[in-house]
């Protein structure tokens, strides 16, 4: 039986954690059988085709994915962010990658396997794609490798920050409203 090894990006995808979190686990020597080949970490897959992580001694149980993925990956091109970057000479990530409830932003993607581009102008995808009319859909077994520019701006793009600010403002207004006074009988 041959042992299959995967890189950091592929292992992070399989575990459903960020590459930064996986690197932290590698530095703590918690990835079973991991070895460094040149500048790259290579991790063996167990019989379930997943990298094996040694649980920590303290804190909550790890949240890495222990089962195979079941949901598709949705990729959105953020048009408002592209316009913002052009007008302000910035380089915020203009791609949003959604897997389940987790959303990540990046500058470029490598999709390893088949995918489909879906355009529904009159029937937006409100369940998974947040009301998008155009998105790229990748089946769960295929890896979507995220790439970040070294000189790019990180974190959520401006349109997402604006959206969150509006939501927080509505939330705080709702809290400030006083409850109706009860009538005396």
N, C-alpha and C positions, 0 to 999 in steps of 0.2 A: 504494500500500500504506500503510495507516494503522498507526502505531506504538501499541501498547497499553501503558499505564503502570499500575503497581501501587503500592500503599502499602507501608510498612515491614512491616506484619504479613503481608500477602500474599506479599511477596518473601521474608521469613524462612521462611514455610511452604514455599514452592516450593524454597528452597535447603536446607531441613531444618537450619536453624541458629536460634539464639535471636534475638530482636529486639535484644537487647543487643549480640550479636556483629555483627549487621548494622549497627547504629549505629556501632560501632567502625570497620567497613569504610568506612562513609559518611564518617566524620571523617577517615580516611586517604585519602579520594578514590580508593578502589579499586573503586567501582561505576560501570561505564561508563554515561554519559548521565544519571546521577542529578541531579535538580534539586529545589530546595526551593520549594514553592508555599505561601506563608504560613508556617504552622508545620509543615507535613507534607512529608516527602520523597516524591518520586515517581520510580520507576525504570522505564525501558523494558524490554520483554521482547525477547529475540533471536528468531531463527527457530525455536528449540526451545521457545519460550514460557518462558524462564528469564531472570532478571536475569544480566548478565554481570559477573564479578568479575575484576579484574586480580590475577594471582598476586603474592605478596609476594616480596621479594628474599632474605630469610633464612628459616631455620626449615623445618619440614616443609611439604609440599604441603597446600593447603587441603582440608578435609574436607567442604565443602558439596556438596550433592546436585547432580550434573551430569545425572542422568537423571530421568525421570518416576517418581513413586511407584508402587509396585506393591502395597503392603500396606495394609490397612484401618487406620483410626484407632480405638482403643478408649478409651472414656471411662467412668471409674468414679466413682461417688459414694461418698465415704469416710464411712460411717456412724459409725465410732468417732471420727473427727475432729469430726463435727458434735456428738456427745455431749460430747466434750472441750471444744469451744468454748463450748457452753451451760453446762457445769458450772464452767469456769474463767474465763468472760468474756473469751475470746481470740477471734481471728479467723484461725486458720490456714487455708490453702487446703484445701477439702474436695472438690476435683475432681482426679482424676489422669487425664492424657491420655497414652496410650501409642501411639507410632508406631514400629514395628519394635522395636529394643532401647532406644530413648530414652523416658524417662518424664519428664513435666513436671507440676507442680502449679499450680493456679490457683483463683481465686475464682468466676469466671463464664466462660461460653463463648458464642460466636456461631458457629453452624454454618451455613455458606453452601452449602446444597444439601440433598438428601434424606439421611435417616439412619434407622436403625431401633433400637428399644429391644428388647433380647433378655432374656428371663427364663427360665432353665432351672434350676429348683430341684433336680432330681435328676441333672442332667448338666452340672456346672460346666465352664467353659471353662478348662482347665489349660494349653493351648498358648499362647494369646495374652493372656488376661485374668487370669492368675495365680490360677485357681481361683474366679473370680467367678461368681456365680449370676445377677447382673443387670448389664447393661452397655449402653452406647449404641455402635453401630457406624456408622462413616462411611466411605464408599468413598474410595479414594485421591485421586481427582481433586478432591474438595471440600475447601475450606479450613475449618479449625477455628481461629478466632481466640480466643486466651487473653486474659482480662481480670483484672487484679490490683487490689485495693482499695488506695487510697493509704495508708490507715491500717492495713492488714492486716499480719499476721505472714507473713514470707516463708520460703522453704525448705521442706523436707519437713515434713509434719504429724507430730505426736507419735507416732502409731501406727507410722509408717514408721521414725522414729528408734528406737523400742523394738524393732522387728523387727530393725533393723541391729545394735543392741547385743546382742541375743540371739545373732545369727549370729556376731558377732565373739567373743563369750564362748565359744561352742562351738568356734570355730576355734582360739582360744588354748588351750583345754583339750586339744584334740587334739595341739597342738604340745608341750605340757608332758608328756604321757605318754611315759614312757621306753620305748625299744624293748626287747623281750624279750632276755634274755641268751642267748647261744649255749651249748649244752651242750658240755662237754669230752668228747672221745672218747679 
